[in-house]
Amino acid sequence: MTDKGSRIVTGGGWRAARQAVTLHFRHFATALLLLLGVASASAQSPPLLLGVHPYLDHNEIRDRFSPLADYLSRRLHRSVRVTVGQSYSEHSK
């Protein structure tokens, strides 16, 4: 049922092309949903606390551990905050 001018595709070419496009679209859609989920989860999650024992002055500890907190925030896609306890017993609670 083809016209003389129409092209016949053999070997399931159109079907294979359509399946490939559908598969790529599904991968793209899945990746997009995952990214949106991570973004919304990180926006709604409370910050993680990086607790450090007060072995130095509080400002010195914050200065030393802030780069680690920044790195963790970037890698985890979630806010990380440095907290310094008033005493060792405060961290054991």
HELIX and SHEET records of a PDB file:
HELIX    1   1 GLY A   13  GLN A   44  1                                  32    
HELIX    2   2 HIS A   58  LEU A   76  1                                  19    
HELIX    3   3 TYR A   88  HIS A   91  1                                   4    
SHEET    1   A 2 LEU A  48  VAL A  52  0                                        
SHEET    2   A 2 VAL A  80  VAL A  84  1                                        
END                                                                             
